[in-house]
Each structure stands twice: as C-alpha cells, then as structure tokens.
Amino acid sequence: MPLNRQIHLVSRPAGQPGLENFNLVSSPTPALAEGEVLVRHHYLSLDPYMRGRMNDGKSYAQPQALHQTMIGGTVGEVMESRNSGFAAGDKVVGMGGWQEYGLVSVAMTGMLRKVDDSRVPLSAYLGAVGMPGVTAYYGLVHIIAPKSGDTLVVSAASGAVGSAFGALAKARGCRVVGVAGGADKCAYVVDALGFDACIDYKQHADAASLSAALHAVCPQGIEGYFENVGGMVMNAVLPLMNAFGRVAVCGMIAGYNGVPIPMAAPQLILMQRLRFQGFIVSEHPQVWPAALAELGGLVASGALRARETIAQGIESAPQAFLGLLSGRNFGKQLVKLI
Amino acid sequence: MPLNRQIHLVSRPAGQPGLENFNLVSSPTPALAEGEVLVRHHYLSLDPYMRGRMNDGKSYAQPQALHQTMIGGTVGEVMESRNSGFAAGDKVVGMGGWQEYGLVSVAMTGMLRKVDDSRVPLSAYLGAVGMPGVTAYYGLVHIIAPKSGDTLVVSAASGAVGSAFGALAKARGCRVVGVAGGADKCAYVVDALGFDACIDYKQHADAASLSAALHAVCPQGIEGYFENVGGMVMNAVLPLMNAFGRVAVCGMIAGYNGVPIPMAAPQLILMQRLRFQGFIVSEHPQVWPAALAELGGLVASGALRARETIAQGIESAPQAFLGLLSGRNFGKQLVKLI
C-alpha cells in the first residue's frame, strides 16, 4: 500500500486564512472494495471557491468539514480498479481533494471522467478544459449572450476563468478587455491571450481612476461584464455599462476574507436596465459537453494558451492557496503531485 | 379660448428639489390645426420617475427640458377634435403634462388612448389600471415569475405600484409582504390591500433591525423582491433571499436626490445565485394589453382597492410632488384639475 499524504482543514479562518488552518496527515491507502477505484493524482487544482467552503456560513455549498481532506479537483491515473468502468492506466479527472491518492467509492465513480491527454495536456482538464473553462463558457454564452461586436470586460483576466473567457469571446467576434493585477499579467493577457486591452488595477487608487482608464479602452461603453473579483473593479465597470447590459457574477474574491465590498451605485441597475445573474457552474451540468468540446478545440488549436503556476508537492498546497487568494499566482494555480 | 395654466421646470435641483425649481405659467389654448385634439385634463399623475427627469445626467430617458411644461400622465375629456379618431366627450388617457389643457399634435395622437370610465373610475387609469399597475405586472410576471406559494416582498407597498403588485401576487397564490412607512400605511396594506404582512421601516434604525423584522414574517425566506426604494430596505431584504431569487429593480427613490445608497453585500448575488433585472415599463409595450385587462378586472371586482391622495388645482402640483418624494402621500398621488 503506498503512503497517502493529505491536507486537512483543522480550523476556520476569521478573515485572511493562514497556514495554521491546515494540517498534513499521512496514512496508508486502504485496500479496494468491490466497485472502487484507486487514482494516483498528478495535479491538484486550487480555486478561489475553496475559500468560501472554509467558512461555516450560509452559502451555495456545504462548508468543508473540519479534520477532513480539503475538497478539490484532481487529474491523475488509475492505479488499480475493481470497477468495470475503469482500468489501470486510464487518465481521469475527478474531485479527489488535496491528497496524493484518491480512493473513489462506488457512489462517487459517476464524478470520475476518463480524459484523453493526447491532444490536450492532462493539467488542462483542471483549467481551460475543466471547471474554470466551463465557468467562463456558462457566464459568456448563457448569461452575457453577446452579439459580435459587443464590448465585454472580465476581471482576473489572466486567471483560468478569465483566459478561457477571452478566447471564447474572441471566437464570437467580441471586443474583450481584461482587468488584471500587474504589468506582466496585463502584457500576457494582451500578447498571449489576444485580448484587445488590459488594465492594471494596481495602478489605480480608487474606482474612479480605474473607471477612467477602462473608459479610455471602452469608448463605446460595455455590453457585458464577467465578475470574478467585486469591490473596486465592479464599481469601476458599472458606470460604463450600456443599456440592457448583462453582468455574470461568478466570484467576488475581494470579499472572501470578510472585507466589505459594497456596490457603490446600485441605481445603475435601474438607470441602465442591467441584468445581474449569480451562478455556480456545477448547477448547470447540461452545458458541460458543449463547453468542453469547444474549449478542448481552442486548447488543441493553440487559440487558448492558458498559463499555469505550478507548486510542487502536496505539502506546498496551503502556501500556494494563500498565494492564489492574494493574486500571487499567474494563470491557473496547480499543485503537481508526482 | 380657455386659459391654460402650466407648471414649467425652471431650474435643476441639486439634491432635494424645492418649489423654486417650478414656475406657474398661463397662456390661452391655441386654435386647433387639422388632426389635432384638445383635451381638458381631469387628473394629473405625479410619479417618482419625474425626479430623475429633473436631472441632466445619464439616465434612461431624456432630461426634462427647462422652461417647458413638466411631463406627466393625464386623464381627461376631449373638448374639441379635428382628428377622426377622437370626438368631443371621449375620455382619454395620455401624457399631457402638468397643465390644465393638452393640445395633442398629430404626431402624438398615438399616445392618446380612449378609456371606459363606466366600470373603473377615470383616475384609476393613472394608477392601478395605468402605468403604475403595468409596472407592477411586468416586474411580477416577467421578472419575478413566481410560483404559487412563493414569498414576495415589495417596498413602498402602499403606493400605486406596490398596491397593484400585492393584488396581482395574491391572485397568483403568493405570500406577499410589504414594506411601508408608518403604522397607518402598514394597516392599510394588510387590511385593505390584503397583504399577508407589512413592516414599518420607520420603526427601524438600520438594515439589520429591519431585516430581523422581515425575517419574522418571512421565516422561509424570500423568492422575489420588487424594489421601489433601495438603500436600507434593499440591504434588509437581500440577506433573506433564497437561492435563485429574483429582484425586479423598478425604482430607487432613496437615491433620487443624490444620497449614496450602496448595496452592502453584493456577494449575496453570487452566494444565492440571484438575478437582478432593472426595467422601465414603457420599453415593454407588448405586455400592456394583458396587464391592463387583468388590472381593470381586479379594480372592477373590488379585489384591488387602491388608495389615492388628491391635491386640488394645478398650482398645488409642485408641493404635492415634493410630498411624494418624501413619502407624505398615501397611495397614488394625483392632482385634480377640474
């Protein structure tokens, strides 16, 4: 039995999480029962939604249980199978959590999906061709529903969701403007991802200044906004929204640690007849097949070259997660486990 | 030629409007040209949206021009017609503005609609069976789209829009809770309009206190919110919204004078996957016939007994309008002109 190392949540943060909220635990992998599958994880996905799960409050999902392995998406290889649907050597994506091996119970094998890593790298199934990519697709296609020529803005543009959003929007003939933190991220968003412009929010002390910079690159206003961040960026974008604009609310990372992030002028919703829609992509399983097909094609063709920040070893996951929450990652944050 | 008295906007308010922003002007009614119709107004409608038109900024409509008659809905009787579509004695509803007589040009006769005052009082065509009623209908039916048994909340519940909203929602089997200002308005909302409960926001110093009072009468949470007010009331309602709740944003009277009315916790849009939709009813002409038919039936049957506050004489319109903005009216605010 290989030894399996896991990261448990051991306490709930008040505000900014710290390393003390996590603990590294080791135990042997158990023997398989009938119907079970043992997966060796190659990559663990770190995502902003995990911060929400660390709280105990009212949200869209159950809180992460204390003294249990942190939840998270994983890709890896089947090591052993007592399930007719899987064979040793299969590459699979699933919700294996922050650990080196995942024992997938019979009840959970429906969450495990075989993938082909011949045209798309395995890690992409956690990013552009996985949950973040489908998140971008749902917000763009089913909420913003743009016409060719529309101007769209996305915050956290260099991240896994933002980069997929940009490629999907360009494929629909839209003008796409990103907001990101730092000159290097902004250069990447324009040069590698093909956005029409990107504004560095760190160069702006307040929403009015950021809004003026956005206005300069969106002189005709904005038809659609994909919100990953909230706070100052939202308050900078909203005054530029055109009539009947749509706002897909996917994340509000600026407020995940309990910092207040008020919307300064909700009367704009009325004045411009805006539509806001919050969503969580796992509640929309019907869109996944079409989304993954398009995203896989964009990655395979090179139209979507999503950047990754890769930490090494399960023991590095907590530190990498804290970095993600403060924007120190560049593109999709992964932990490599082999 | 009868003398026509009009109220002009002569300056734009900074913040709270005052009587000095208006002026009373008299002039003879002109002779009719071919195709024109002269209407004697019986009632002028005063509505919160007019405050927005007094500003010069970006909004959904052209600002009210200075030194021109204030815009507004009117009902009255055709005195003279050189248009084959109308005859002297016809009762008509239109956008005649703040004046005693309206000369309706050929281009504008499409805005003039003949009405039947045998089953519904003429003044109701400015309220329950007019723009305010259709506003309630659109937000309820086309944005909130409730199921029987849903709990709905409406702010400014005793007003023209709120009272129509309550009757339409009860007709669909919903539980309806109002928010209004003062014990007398709340008693009317429950006793005369048939709401299930009404909370007096004036009894609460902050959103948390108001929210607790709302929670007591909405123990299962809220599926739909019809927003007329904004500010503290919105911040009290949003934490009680259930997953996939809908918010119809019709008005934000709390912010019309420039007072900031931030939304305290926009992250609730994400956490509860809420949909917000701002709207202005004149942009949805296709819903008017069905809405007016249902609303006319509710008024004729007595199911909707909408209260009116009636000021007398065109010269009283500015003062009555200021009262409307500060909530001194009780139900639909009208000015009687005959």
Boltz contact constraints between the chains, C-beta under 6 A:
constraints:
  - contact:
      token1: [A, 59]
      token2: [B, 271]
      max_distance: 6.0
  - contact:
      token1: [A, 60]
      token2: [B, 271]
      max_distance: 6.0
  - contact:
      token1: [A, 249]
      token2: [B, 269]
      max_distance: 6.0
  - contact:
      token1: [A, 249]
      token2: [B, 270]
      max_distance: 6.0
  - contact:
      token1: [A, 252]
      token2: [B, 267]
      max_distance: 6.0
  - contact:
      token1: [A, 252]
      token2: [B, 270]
      max_distance: 6.0
  - contact:
      token1: [A, 255]
      token2: [B, 267]
      max_distance: 6.0
  - contact:
      token1: [A, 262]
      token2: [B, 262]
      max_distance: 6.0
  - contact:
      token1: [A, 262]
      token2: [B, 264]
      max_distance: 6.0
  - contact:
      token1: [A, 263]
      token2: [B, 263]
      max_distance: 6.0
  - contact:
      token1: [A, 263]
      token2: [B, 266]
      max_distance: 6.0
  - contact:
      token1: [A, 264]
      token2: [B, 262]
      max_distance: 6.0
  - contact:
      token1: [A, 266]
      token2: [B, 263]
      max_distance: 6.0
  - contact:
      token1: [A, 267]
      token2: [B, 252]
      max_distance: 6.0
  - contact:
      token1: [A, 267]
      token2: [B, 255]
      max_distance: 6.0
  - contact:
      token1: [A, 269]
      token2: [B, 249]
      max_distance: 6.0
  - contact:
      token1: [A, 269]
      token2: [B, 276]
      max_distance: 6.0
  - contact:
      token1: [A, 269]
      token2: [B, 278]
      max_distance: 6.0
  - contact:
      token1: [A, 270]
      token2: [B, 249]
      max_distance: 6.0
  - contact:
      token1: [A, 270]
      token2: [B, 252]
      max_distance: 6.0
  - contact:
      token1: [A, 270]
      token2: [B, 278]
      max_distance: 6.0
  - contact:
      token1: [A, 271]
      token2: [B, 59]
      max_distance: 6.0
  - contact:
      token1: [A, 271]
      token2: [B, 60]
      max_distance: 6.0
  - contact:
      token1: [A, 273]
      token2: [B, 278]
      max_distance: 6.0
  - contact:
      token1: [A, 273]
      token2: [B, 279]
      max_distance: 6.0
  - contact:
      token1: [A, 274]
      token2: [B, 278]
      max_distance: 6.0
  - contact:
      token1: [A, 275]
      token2: [B, 277]
      max_distance: 6.0
  - contact:
      token1: [A, 276]
      token2: [B, 269]
      max_distance: 6.0
  - contact:
      token1: [A, 276]
      token2: [B, 276]
      max_distance: 6.0
  - contact:
      token1: [A, 277]
      token2: [B, 275]
      max_distance: 6.0
  - contact:
      token1: [A, 278]
      token2: [B, 269]
      max_distance: 6.0
  - contact:
      token1: [A, 278]
      token2: [B, 270]
      max_distance: 6.0
  - contact:
      token1: [A, 278]
      token2: [B, 273]
      max_distance: 6.0
  - contact:
      token1: [A, 278]
      token2: [B, 274]
      max_distance: 6.0
  - contact:
      token1: [A, 279]
      token2: [B, 273]
      max_distance: 6.0
